[in-house]
């Protein structure tokens, strides 16, 4: 099997798994908006498996590209593929790149949902602790922290 064929196979597998990852991320979004978060652990395990596969194939793709003359310091591999006249590979590369960007966008949305859920949990725990009326300050990462102060009225 030539390097061209191997790259094509790896890219096709990337596209398939990135499509699977996008569906899994959408499923994760649904779980985050439901009260039952038990399936989140299973989704996370599946997600990690898919991401590991994508990472491994990325290494293999770079090694194959280097074997056919690509210099990693030269910039994006898609330019090398397009300049080499490998149109079918270039199309697959662009499709995989689009799928990856789609997964990143969905993942960022899920991260924002998770951030909101964490903020809600922090507010609830503040209420339970009786710290809801305390002043809040923002930390270095933009997170709110409660500031408590005590006034000593008298001492013995």
GIPEWO-V538374 format. One record per residue. N is the residue number from 1. SS is DSSP state (h for helix, s for strand, l for the rest). NEAR is the number of other C-alpha atoms within 10 Angstrom. Layout:
{{N/SS/NEAR} {N/SS/NEAR}}
//
This chain:
{{1/l/5} {2/l/9} {3/h/14} {4/h/15} {5/h/11} {6/h/14} {7/h/21} {8/h/18} {9/h/13} {10/h/19} {11/h/25} {12/h/17} {13/h/16} {14/h/26} {15/h/21} {16/h/13} {17/h/19} {18/h/24} {19/h/17} {20/h/15} {21/h/25} {22/h/21} {23/h/14} {24/h/19} {25/h/22} {26/h/16} {27/h/14} {28/h/23} {29/h/19} {30/h/13} {31/h/16} {32/h/18} {33/l/13} {34/l/9} {35/l/7} {36/l/9} {37/l/12} {38/l/9} {39/h/12} {40/h/16} {41/h/11} {42/h/11} {43/h/17} {44/h/14} {45/h/11} {46/h/15} {47/h/18} {48/h/13} {49/h/12} {50/h/17} {51/h/16} {52/h/12} {53/h/15} {54/h/20} {55/h/12} {56/h/10} {57/h/17} {58/h/15} {59/h/11} {60/h/15} {61/h/19} {62/h/16} {63/h/15} {64/h/17} {65/h/19} {66/h/13} {67/h/11} {68/l/13} {69/l/10} {70/l/19} {71/l/14} {72/h/13} {73/h/7} {74/h/9} {75/l/10} {76/l/11} {77/h/19} {78/h/17} {79/h/12} {80/h/18} {81/h/18} {82/h/15} {83/h/11} {84/l/14} {85/l/10} {86/l/13} {87/h/12} {88/h/12} {89/h/21} {90/h/21} {91/h/15} {92/h/20} {93/h/23} {94/h/14} {95/h/16} {96/h/21} {97/h/17} {98/h/14} {99/h/20} {100/h/20} {101/h/14} {102/h/16} {103/h/21} {104/h/14} {105/h/14} {106/h/20} {107/h/18} {108/h/12} {109/h/15} {110/h/19} {111/h/14} {112/h/12} {113/h/15} {114/h/15} {115/h/12} {116/h/12} {117/h/14} {118/h/12} {119/h/14} {120/h/12} {121/h/12} {122/h/14} {123/h/15} {124/h/14} {125/h/13} {126/h/15} {127/h/12} {128/h/10} {129/h/9} {130/l/10} {131/l/16} {132/l/14} {133/l/11} {134/l/13} {135/s/12} {136/s/14} {137/s/11} {138/s/10} {139/l/9} {140/l/6} {141/l/6} {142/l/8} {143/l/10} {144/s/15} {145/s/13} {146/s/14} {147/s/11} {148/l/10} {149/l/8} {150/l/5} {151/l/5} {152/l/6} {153/l/5} {154/l/5} {155/l/4} {156/l/2}}
//
